[in-house]
Amino acid sequence: MGTQKELLTVFVEGDGRAWRRKNRLSADPTPRNPVGLKLATRDSNPKVLYLGRPCQYLDKKALQDCDSKYWSSHRYAPEVVGAMNNVIDQFLARYPAHGIILVGYSGGGTLATLMAAKRKDVELLVTLAANLDHEAWTSYHEVTPLSGSLNARDVITQIAMIPQIHFLGDQDTVVPPDTLNHVRREFSKINLDPFRIIEGFDHTCCWVDAWPEILCQDSLSSPAYCQYQ
């Protein structure tokens, strides 16, 4: 294992089971299919950190003390972004790395983007099936706006200098590529097109099976990361 050139890969889990039905909140946001965790287990990088989301993976008693707004209206709130970044900082204090690769699935990609905007050590930002414009997304699905959340669309200029890849599935009905048209236009204004639309993929299929090859085959991938895959 090397020292100075090691990168920490951070996987951020999706929103999980935020809703039971379209307009009925879930009692427990823990994901039934933890795609972010499955991605992390396929990673061969020497340093990997998996981050669940606030209120996920709690027992019944602890869950009662966790405010449901953190898996609904405030799921991307400033305090959530700060808390997630604080966990990374604590990990790096014990296990230093040259830089980090942030990988976020679905709503975890939204959060990873917001986290990247607050950091100086991100070598690469990768999102998979991520909702990067929650205003357009809630409008499309006709669900309650995420009133207490930051919108990843608003940090595009802040992350413009970070190498990044945003993968979308052309069959995704949860985060259809068309809901990101505004975001893509904002990137085009600064001459960037970091989006990759993958044919045959939907919101869950087939990101885990394709990881990490889908990243390491891309021209923007990190050689320091992909040497271990």
N, C-alpha and C positions, 0 to 999 in steps of 0.2 A: 504493500500500500504506500502511495506517495504521500507528500505533505502539502507543499504550496499550491500545486495545481489541482488538488482535489475540489470537486464541486459537490455541493449538497443539493440533492433533488427533493423538492418539497411537493407532495401531492395533496391537493385540497379537495375534499369530498363534495359531492353535489348537495342539493337542498334536501335530499332524502324524502321522506313521506310527509311533506308539509301539509297536504290537504287530503282528507278522506274522500271528498267529492269536490266538485268544482267550487262550491261556495260553503264548504264545511271543513273547518280546520281539523287536522289530525291531533290526537292526544299525545302522540309520540313521533318526533321527526326522524327517528333512526331509520336509515335506508334499509329496505328489504333486499335490495340488490346494490351493495356498496361498490360501485364501479371504480371509484377513486382508490379504494383499498385494493381491489383486484389489480389495478394498474400498478400500484406500488409493489405488489408481490412479484410482478414480472420483471422488476427492475434489478439490474445487476450492478448498478453503481455502488461503490463502497459505502457511501453515506446517503441514506434515504430517510425522510421524515414524512409520516402520514398525519394529516390534520383532519380530524372530524370537525363537524360544525357545532356551534353552541347548542346545547340541549340534546345532542345526539349521544347515544350509548350510555345513558344514565339509568340507574335503577329507579323504581317507582317513586321512592321518597325524594330523591334528588331532583327528579323531573318535576315534582310538584312545586319546587322552589325556583324553577327556571321559567322565566316569563315567555309566554307563547309568542309574543311579538317578535322574538328573535328567530322564529322560523316562519314568520309571516311578514308583516309590514316592515320590520326592521332587520330583515335577514342580512342586508348589506349596509348596516348602519356604521357610522364612523367608529363607534366603540368596538364593533365587531372586527373591523379592519385593524384597529389598533391592537386588540387582544391577540389576533392571529399573528400579526407581525411580532408581538412581544414573545410569543412562544418560540418563533424562529430565532429571535435574538438570544433567548435563554439557551436554546440548543447549541447555537454557534459559540456561545461563551464556554461551553464544555467541550464541544467538538468543532474546532475551527475549520473553516473551508475557504477556498480561494474566492468562491462566489456561489450563487444559488441559481438553480433552474426551478422556476415555478410552473407547476402543471396543475391545471384545474379542470375538473369535469363538470359540465352543466353549470349550475349556480356556483359551483366551486371555481369555475373559470371566471365568472363575474367577479368573485371575491379576490381571486388571484390577480386579476387586472388592477383592481383597486389597491391591493397590497403592493403591487409593483410600483405604482405611482408614488408610494411613500418610502421606497427603498433606494439605496445607492449601489447595492451589490448584486442586482439581478443580471445574470449573464444571458438568460433566455427565458421568455414567457411563452408558455404553450397552453392553449385552451382547446377543449374538446366539447363540441355541442353546447357552447356557452351562450347564455343570454346576456349579450353585451349592451342591450338597450331595454331595460325593464319597462320603460314607459310604452314603447312600441309593443313589447311582448304582452303586457297586461291588457292593452287596448285590443290586440289581435284576439286574445282568448276571452275577452269580455269578463275579466276577473278584477277583484279589488286592487287598485294601485298600491304599489309598495311605498307608501307615503313617508316612511322613516328611513328609507334606504338611499344610499348614494347610487348614482347611475354611472356605470363604466363608460358610457358614451362621452361623459363629460371630462374624462382624464386622457383623452387621446393625445393631446399635445404634450402632456406630461410624460407619456410613455413612448413618445415618438422615437427616441434615441435607443430604446431597448430592442434588441433583436427579438422578434416575436412571430409566432405562427398560430393562426386560429383555424382549427379544423371544424368543418360543418358537414353533416350528412344530407345528401340531396333528398332523402326520404324521411327526414326528421319532421314529425308533425308537432312535437313539443316546442322545439325552437326552429321553426322553418327559416331557411336562409333569407327569405324575403323580409323577415322582421328585423334584419340587420342592414337593410338598405341605407338607412341614415348613417349608420356607423361606417359603412364602406365608403360612402361619399365623403365623410369627414377625413378618412385615411387618404382618399385620393387627392384631397386638397393639399396634402403634404407629400404627395408623390409616393405613397406607400400602398401596397396591396398584399397584406399578410394573410389573406384568407385562402383556404384550400377547401373546396367543396368536393367531397368524396362520394362517388357514385355507389349506390346500393346500401349506404350506411343510413341508419335512422338514429334515434336518440340514444339507444343502448347498444344496438348492434352496429358495428362489430369492433368497437374501440379496444376492448381488452385483447381480443385475438390478434389485433393488428399492432399492438404495442410491444416493443418500442420501434419496430421496423418502420411504421408510418412516419415517425419523427426522423429517424436516422437516414432515411432515404431522401429527405428534403434538403435542399441546398442551404437552408438557413440553420440546419441542425448544428449542435455543438460537437466538434471533434473530441474535446476533452470528456464529454459525457458519453458519446457513442463508442468510444474505444472499449468500454466495458460491456457493451451489449452484444 
